[in-house]
Amino acid sequence: MNITTADMTNAPYRTIWNLSWPQILMMIFHLMIGLVDVWVASKLGREIQASMGMISQSLVFFLVIAMATANGAVAAISQSIGAGLLNRARRYVGLCIILGALLGLTILIIGFPFRNGILTILQVPQEMRYVMEYFIEVFLYLVPTYYMLIITNAIFRAQKRVMLPLYSMIIVTMLNTIGDLGLGLGMWGLPNLGYKGLAWATFGSITAGAVFNMLTLFRMGHLRRKTMAPFRWMKSAFPYLFKVAWPSGLMQLVWHSGYMVLYSITASLPENNIIALAGMTAGIRIESILFLPAFAFNMTASIIIGHYLGDGKADEAKKFGYRILFLAIGFLSISALLLWQVIYPVTAIIAPEQVVLDEAVNYLFYNMLAIPFTLTSMIMAGALNGAGATIYNLFIFAITVWGCRLPLAYVLGHEVMHSATGIWMAMLISQGIQASIIFYTFSCKNWQKFSMIKKNKKKDQ
């Protein structure tokens, strides 16, 4: 898919759609992975289902540096292409691949000895401990490969080659589904490994997706020795990548550690804690249906803002941010109203146990009310990522998550309402505050200054 600057200017909404629909499909396949994981886990017991939710958040915790590097890659590569500095863009591709490989191995080496301590910090209930210990060991082995998958997908998006991450995710989804059903439930004559099969299905599918991406980059000529930049260039180019990546990584750490603490607050409820955890896990999976387009629009915002800023068109970049936001809010609001009409039968697919189903719907009620706020945070954060202004995202998310959401969740959940409903209410309130702050930042602050200055092409080549 070749989308030119002229296309972006002359047909803005068609451009948004052309960049977004493959990413929406990609997120649908990503959702299918989660739904199959949770559905198979529900067949194996509520402890397995709750463990799947907690390990998913734990795995994301280990992947924050990869996501930070990916955000840096999108900003640097998209701005370079927008400025017409194609050689600089190719060199940033090589630099990001090298960094991803080194960082993934580092996380594995450092994290593996402390894996059981992490479960203690999470306050994992004893009846779930044996499952979580196995999950976290296998998933840590997967970290370096997962880093490659995340970063290579970001490289493709920055180049506006949005079909390639879709193909990769189709491969991952198909293999994960076969592995979950085959190894998790013993279908098709495969060995019935139970919860262990779920872990290895994830391992095999992610590895296959990463291999596909690396082979594609090689065929495109990006991983050849002649396209790799000399060390002197990498040394001079790394500071901008680092300037974008470190706040993004810290923000991801703040956000996902906040979710881990939220899980911990839920797990330590005085009553019905396992039911609340299972309901939250199922609710998040259903909620993610609504946010498939939101994630796609978030990534589209990063791509478009990066390309326009690279071309020196800051005003046009800002206009696109608003266009994407208003389009997303309209689309998702209608989708939420339609989904709510069938919320019980849809949620029952992955939460068949009645008490878990009721709690999942309770979770969804408050989080669907927060959709306009959540969308504003996601779209504006994507735009700021594309500009390289990740420092704003860091401060905004840190203040609202740790200064508002978590204290309020504990007070309402444990002290006031003595139930999970208080936690879900705290999520709604904090989302409203967060959306207000980030919208003000995008509208009134000079976030464009964080982009790379358009330099002399000869120097950058």
Steps between C-alpha positions, in 0.01 A plus 500: 500500500672817377347813656661821382511843662265623227248231598524608864437864411229460236302219662567512876218272616569245228864506606404439863280209394759347262759503776256386769298212354795256469594589856142448615508153346837442664349590836204270432741212458680613813166496680431149374823386661387635835147365468618151414752512787233599752237261359732200518616613845137517615459135398795414723367683809454847646851491651648447152278777357605747770865399455478569127388856571775564752777350287390708203558815703828362634623423149421852386706623795804324352425640154491868593849567365408339168189720477711803588751417228211444259364849575844644445524310172167634374595859585852484354420299186172675412652846548803400291279376217283813525815711463609297197806361683455138394854391581462632852173306529673176387777554751251550781344165403833324555565686824159405642548132409839489673364673810200265515717189492734628771222627726290184471790280606579737786145483637507119487832480683403750768136396546533121514660473847232726651193339340358351820556822692284677243213263580537584869480871424183435300347324803404202286252282694651170607257292293627678186870493586600180323343619174661843515844355572486294181355782289759758601792262434390415146406859418837631615666268248277664240602860579787542247286367214205715606729804489576426137131464413400830663785704354479361148125566491570859604757533221243390243240746636746790491553426130120494448527129407206420725410175323815322618419511874154368404652199323725436797209510743298260285785249532520551877123465545467182296787323675393619846144374444622161380740480794241604760237253384746225418746520787263659752198275447659204320311544171609346167704231671752746643631442855268645763732725701230712666619841618854414388369467146372859514848625585671308218233600249587863570871427475474327161262749340694812600823342380346424161377860463842641586672270249259612226576866572875452503494309170283775348744769610787298355321468166439876503874552537492650848707237678787488253841609621521783247185663641627498858633834616857540624548521874574873482157565345326278756670688779374834367149369417438313824436809718177591320378140514583493869332837561176363358530148641588552865189702594290258294654202678457658840142590412430139400657392828283745691186390314546124511644491850190698590288224349701242691431690822135524397498122463663477842238731652231281343669178611513623860131592524355365826226307317460328161852589387541207258162576343598867466831406335334260257229757422761770441695268268190418296382861504831628366480251213150614404592864551788455258244434224401866521856623505616318189435808284635722778839327496503520122421873508765547768763347270369692200536824696865420572570425134330809354627746761855368453490535121353851507742627762790352303375701204481815712115522498419531869158663451384220270623244751286657772193505277541129434515435875157656548357324193610160626367570851151610393472216249598247768258635762207492258577151375566348843199661669266338249684168531469511881125557486457206262720270708316583822179359351655153497753539780388198706504235225826636356676504836363154586708356216818541705342522847238222514495481881216725618680677785798580275263614223321742733827651618633531145187691393530719810859582398390574144223739606743746657771461237260546209380824657864610489536443123517869394762563768703190416495580129619854560793370703590237240478717188675802651774275644553349154533845347753607763695177441530579129632845588755355739330687789480190718606696809150650514341155494726388782401781736130486417465124544717492811295767675161351411585133560706520817362826637133430431399155373682270741440689827137553404462132404626389839284746692181429305559126463631414846385774733176641361316243286689183604459359149645508150243762398701764684806411293308525174364841605852624571604399148218711351585810706873483427437462126298822498780692671765350275311584178453862606869552569630337181249682278609831648863407441441416133294814444708758687860379544786517248547125460627547140837614633587141592519388135830480312596824328509460124873498437712516190430179310861445404608507863232253606563257217 
